[in-house]
Amino acid sequence: MSVPRLEPGALRPRRGRPPTPGLRERILRAAAVIFARRDYHEVQMDDVVQASGVGKGTLYRYFPSKRELYLAVMFEGIERLRAELEAAVATDEPPARKIRHIVHRTLAYFWDRRFFFSLIHRNEYRGGGEARAWLRHREALSRLVQHTLEGAMAAGHLRRVNTRIATEMLFGMMRGVNRYRAEGDRLDDLVTAVVGVFMRGVGTPTGRRIVEQPCTSSARHLPRGSGSVASA
């Protein structure tokens, strides 16, 4: 898939009349749905105009190019995921159980946004100010997961491992599942598979017993269409 290059100058505040409250978010919501279902090169700004219900001039006033719109969708998407994961681990549950919540929330978030996950890991290798900003968002996400793994290690649920590397291993497993899952795969089955392999690799017997127990937490939720893959 072709993605836009990250170069200095994008996502700068726009001059002109004050923004209309909620309009930018409306555009981003419409664009996120479109970018989630098509490759970048297939999306036209006219598609966003039609889906958001704004005029073309208004769209270009907020986002002068498709690239800037795309990057805004990506930045805000990863921040929403971070907030979801932060809420998922802010519980009194055993640390090992929080690892399952992280996997569940992440795969659920990307269920209808399959190519977003690859983008998160791809843009860190590009240069420019936007790439550095992207990397800061990505590092915040990684730190949250790493902190959770450190808590699980302190509780005796994980072996003594390098939690930074273990975090990237977990991300890699989720990225692979997100990319290669087949039609008919179920979210909960994939979560169980990822957590099972991860915990067999770095978990202790205590940690494995905890994640194998039925999940009754209110943090568990299913995305729309999670019974089976509804979209590629």
Buried (B, 14 or more C-beta within 10 A) or exposed (E): EEBBEBEEEBBEEEEEEEEEEEBBEBBBEBBBBBBBBBEBEEBEBEBBBEBBEBEEEBBBBBBEEBBBBBBBBBBBBBEEBBEBBEEBBEEEBBBBBBBBBBBBBBBBBBBBBBBBBBBBEEBBEBEBBBBEBBBEBBEEBBEBBBEBBBBBBEBEBBEEBEBBEBBBBBBEBBBEBBEEBEEEEBBBEBBBBBBBEBBEBBBBEEBBBBBEEEBEBEBBEEBEEBEEBEEE
